[in-house]
Structures are given as structure tokens and as C-alpha cells.
Amino acid sequence: MVKYGILILFFSIFSFSSCDLLEQPKTITKKTYTAAELAKRNSEILQEMIRVVLQEEPESPEFFGGLVNTMNQGASVEGIFNGLTHNPHYRGKEETGNLVSERGLDFFIDQMYIFQADALKNVKRSEMIGSLKTSTPFRLKRLLAAEAFKFMRDFPDHDSRAYWYAGWAVEMCKYKIDFGLKQRNLPDLAFHKQWALRMPGDAIDWEVLNRLNRGLNQ
């Protein structure tokens, strides 16, 4: 597949929460969690997800606690994200929010050319701009996340996805966006590769979603 060839070429040339979020591992040892550590990590992911995706604070302690409990019981980052973005509240944001900025739309199109490389290879950028310029960032967040999840599920194993993520995370630094933690903003391929190899898949899922949503928040 095209993306694996690009990944091999890229490399030939060249922990989750504020505690795990991108701490530099000294060796590649898979991260494991106690129940308490997992609950803390999930709480931190969800706090950031609500603020970055919905651009609001949790509506109530009960609502937030329910989300944390759901994730503690095994719900995926993808499942939680879909729950937050496929409901009447989010639909209202899609329909009434401000239109996407020029920078945000450029960012969206750049990422779609990555996640849908084959489908969009003959589609001109100007055509995409024309069809999407009246969209809200909230609509584009939902569309872009769906394509990102499809793309990431297509990797044959965790390590392949980790290698892709590391190169992509470095490439994202060109946008000069603050992704929320200084480690995320480092154009350091070795750092991101070691971190991704060590962490569980849903940690990578959130790191990708976080960057995509912050890019569209511009």
C-alpha cells in the first residue's frame, strides 16, 4: 500500500496523560497501568477531549463521571469521540457555529490528502475549497476524524502504526500550532517513535485526534 512505501522511504532518509503524555522512555517497554492509573489517564484524556473537540467544559460532574466510567470499562477513544460528535448537541454546533477559517480549511485539506490519498488523487485543491468553505470546524472535525480512524485501522500491527505516527507527528510541527504540551510540538522523530511504540493504541488515537482538532480550532 502507498502509505507503507512512503513510511519506509521516510525512515530511510532521516507516557499518556500529562504524566505519560509524551514522557521520554529510556527503553522500549510497553506501558501498563494499574486500575487507578488507568482511571487517572482516562480522566485526563476526556478532559482534554471535551475542551479540544467541543470547545467547552464538561456540562456536569455526572456527565463527565459517566464518560470516565464508560472508558474505564473498556470504551475506546474512537467510541467516546463518536458519542460526543453524533448527537443533537454537536449537530447544533455544526449547523450554527462560525465558518471554518482559511487556515483551518487548508489544514483539513492537507490531512484529507493523507487519509484519502487514493480517493482524492485526481481532486483539485480548489474543488475541495469550493465545496467546504461554508462548513463549520465542527463538521470538518467529525469528517476528518472518521477518515483518520479508517486510515489507522488499516495498519497491520501496532508497530507499523507507531512508525507512521512518529513521522506524521514531526510533519505536523510545520503548522506551528500549540498542540497542548511542549513534547507534542517537538520535531523529534526518535522521541515520537519511541513514545508510540511504548504506548497502547488508544494513546496514539488520541494524539492524532488532538492534533486534528486543534488544527481545525485555528
C-alpha positions as CSV (number, residue, x, y, z in Angstrom):
1,M,0.0,0.0,0.0
2,V,1.2,3.5,-0.8
3,K,1.4,4.7,2.8
4,Y,3.8,1.9,3.8
5,G,6.1,2.7,0.9
6,I,6.2,6.3,2.0
7,L,6.8,5.3,5.5
8,I,9.8,3.2,4.6
9,L,11.2,6.0,2.4
10,F,10.7,8.5,5.3
11,F,12.7,6.4,7.7
12,S,15.5,5.7,5.2
13,I,16.1,9.4,4.9
14,F,16.0,10.6,8.0
15,S,3.8,8.1,28.7
16,F,-0.3,9.0,28.3
17,S,-1.6,11.9,30.5
18,S,0.5,14.9,31.5
19,C,2.5,12.2,33.2
20,D,2.5,9.7,30.3
21,L,1.7,12.2,27.7
22,L,4.9,12.1,25.8
23,E,7.4,11.4,28.5
24,Q,10.7,10.2,27.0
25,P,11.1,6.5,27.5
26,K,14.7,5.2,28.1
27,T,13.8,1.8,26.7
28,I,11.0,0.5,24.6
29,T,8.9,-1.3,27.2
30,K,5.1,-1.5,26.7
31,K,3.3,0.8,29.1
32,T,1.0,-1.0,31.6
33,Y,-1.4,0.6,34.1
34,T,-2.9,-0.2,37.4
35,A,-6.7,0.4,37.7
36,A,-6.1,3.7,39.5
37,E,-3.5,4.8,36.9
38,L,-5.8,3.9,34.1
39,A,-8.7,5.8,35.6
40,K,-6.5,8.9,36.0
41,R,-5.3,8.6,32.5
42,N,-8.8,8.3,31.1
43,S,-10.0,11.3,33.1
44,E,-7.2,13.4,31.7
45,I,-7.9,12.2,28.1
46,L,-11.6,13.0,28.5
47,Q,-11.0,16.5,30.0
48,E,-8.8,17.4,27.1
49,M,-11.1,15.8,24.5
50,I,-14.1,17.8,25.7
51,R,-12.2,21.1,25.7
52,V,-10.5,20.5,22.3
53,V,-13.3,18.8,20.4
54,L,-16.4,20.5,21.8
55,Q,-14.5,23.7,22.9
56,E,-16.4,23.7,26.2
57,E,-16.2,22.4,29.7
58,P,-18.0,19.2,30.8
59,E,-21.6,20.0,31.3
60,S,-21.8,18.4,34.8
61,P,-19.8,16.2,37.1
62,E,-22.3,13.5,36.5
63,F,-21.9,13.6,32.7
64,F,-18.1,13.6,33.0
65,G,-18.1,10.9,35.6
66,G,-20.3,8.7,33.3
67,L,-17.8,9.2,30.4
68,V,-14.9,8.2,32.6
69,N,-16.7,5.2,33.9
70,T,-17.5,4.1,30.4
71,M,-13.9,4.4,29.3
72,N,-12.7,2.6,32.4
73,Q,-14.9,-0.3,31.4
74,G,-13.1,-0.5,28.0
75,A,-14.7,2.0,25.7
76,S,-12.3,3.2,23.0
77,V,-11.2,6.7,22.2
78,E,-13.0,6.3,18.9
79,G,-16.2,5.2,20.6
80,I,-16.1,8.1,23.0
81,F,-15.3,10.6,20.3
82,N,-18.2,9.3,18.1
83,G,-20.5,9.6,21.1
84,L,-19.6,13.2,21.6
85,T,-19.9,14.1,17.9
86,H,-23.0,12.2,16.8
87,N,-25.8,13.8,18.9
88,P,-28.2,16.8,18.7
89,H,-25.9,19.0,20.8
90,Y,-23.0,18.5,18.5
91,R,-25.2,18.8,15.4
92,G,-26.3,22.2,16.7
93,K,-22.6,23.3,16.8
94,E,-22.2,22.0,13.2
95,E,-25.1,24.0,12.0
96,T,-24.8,27.3,13.9
97,G,-21.1,27.7,14.6
98,N,-18.7,30.1,12.8
99,L,-17.4,29.1,9.4
100,V,-14.0,27.4,9.3
101,S,-11.1,29.8,8.9
102,E,-8.9,29.8,5.8
103,R,-6.0,28.3,7.8
104,G,-8.3,25.6,9.3
105,L,-9.6,24.7,5.8
106,D,-6.1,24.4,4.4
107,F,-5.2,22.2,7.3
108,F,-8.3,20.0,6.7
109,I,-7.5,19.5,3.1
110,D,-3.8,18.7,3.8
111,Q,-4.9,16.0,6.1
112,M,-7.6,14.6,3.8
113,Y,-4.9,14.2,1.1
114,I,-3.1,12.0,3.6
115,F,-6.0,9.9,4.9
116,Q,-7.7,9.6,1.5
117,A,-4.7,9.7,-0.8
118,D,-6.1,7.2,-3.4
119,A,-9.7,8.6,-3.5
120,L,-8.5,12.3,-3.8
121,K,-5.5,11.9,-6.1
122,N,-7.4,13.4,-9.0
123,V,-9.3,16.0,-7.0
124,K,-8.0,19.6,-7.2
125,R,-7.5,21.6,-4.0
126,S,-9.6,24.4,-5.5
127,E,-12.6,22.0,-5.8
128,M,-12.3,21.0,-2.2
129,I,-12.1,24.6,-1.1
130,G,-15.2,25.4,-3.1
131,S,-17.2,22.6,-1.6
132,L,-16.1,23.0,2.0
133,K,-15.6,26.8,2.6
134,T,-19.1,27.2,4.0
135,S,-18.5,24.4,6.6
136,T,-18.1,24.9,10.3
137,P,-15.0,23.5,12.1
138,F,-17.3,21.1,14.0
139,R,-18.5,19.5,10.8
140,L,-14.9,19.1,9.5
141,K,-13.7,17.7,12.8
142,R,-16.3,14.9,12.5
143,L,-15.5,14.2,8.9
144,L,-11.7,14.2,9.3
145,A,-11.8,12.0,12.4
146,A,-13.8,9.4,10.5
147,E,-11.2,9.2,7.8
148,A,-8.3,9.2,10.3
149,F,-9.8,6.2,12.1
150,K,-10.3,4.3,8.9
151,F,-6.7,5.1,7.9
152,M,-5.2,4.0,11.2
153,R,-7.2,0.8,11.4
154,D,-5.6,-0.3,8.1
155,F,-2.2,-0.8,9.6
156,P,-1.3,-4.4,10.1
157,D,0.1,-4.0,13.6
158,H,0.9,-1.6,16.4
159,D,4.5,-1.0,15.4
160,S,3.6,-0.1,11.8
161,R,1.1,2.5,13.1
162,A,3.6,3.8,15.6
163,Y,6.2,4.3,12.9
164,W,3.7,6.2,10.7
165,Y,2.6,8.3,13.7
166,A,6.1,9.4,14.5
167,G,6.7,10.7,11.0
168,W,3.3,12.4,10.9
169,A,3.8,14.0,14.3
170,V,7.0,15.6,13.1
171,E,5.4,16.8,9.9
172,M,2.6,18.4,12.0
173,C,5.1,20.7,13.6
174,K,5.3,22.7,10.4
175,Y,2.0,24.2,11.2
176,K,3.3,26.0,14.3
177,I,0.2,25.1,16.3
178,D,0.4,24.6,20.0
179,F,-0.8,21.1,20.5
180,G,-1.2,21.4,24.2
181,L,2.1,20.0,25.6
182,K,5.6,21.1,24.7
183,Q,6.6,17.5,23.9
184,R,3.9,17.3,21.2
185,N,5.5,20.3,19.5
186,L,8.9,18.7,19.2
187,P,10.1,17.8,15.6
188,D,11.9,14.9,17.1
189,L,11.3,11.7,15.1
190,A,13.1,9.4,17.6
191,F,11.1,10.8,20.5
192,H,7.8,10.3,18.9
193,K,8.7,6.8,17.6
194,Q,9.8,5.6,21.0
195,W,6.8,7.0,22.7
196,A,4.3,5.5,20.2
197,L,6.0,2.1,20.3
198,R,5.6,2.1,24.1
199,M,2.1,3.3,24.5
200,P,-1.2,1.5,23.8
201,G,-3.1,2.1,20.6
202,D,-5.7,4.4,22.1
203,A,-3.0,6.7,23.2
204,I,-1.9,7.1,19.6
205,D,-5.6,7.5,18.6
206,W,-6.0,10.5,21.0
207,E,-2.7,12.1,20.0
208,V,-3.8,12.0,16.4
209,L,-7.3,13.3,17.2
210,N,-5.9,16.0,19.5
211,R,-3.7,17.4,16.7
212,L,-6.5,17.3,14.1
213,N,-9.0,19.1,16.3
214,R,-6.5,21.7,17.4
215,G,-5.7,22.3,13.7
216,L,-9.3,22.9,13.0
217,N,-9.7,25.2,16.0
218,Q,-7.4,27.8,14.4
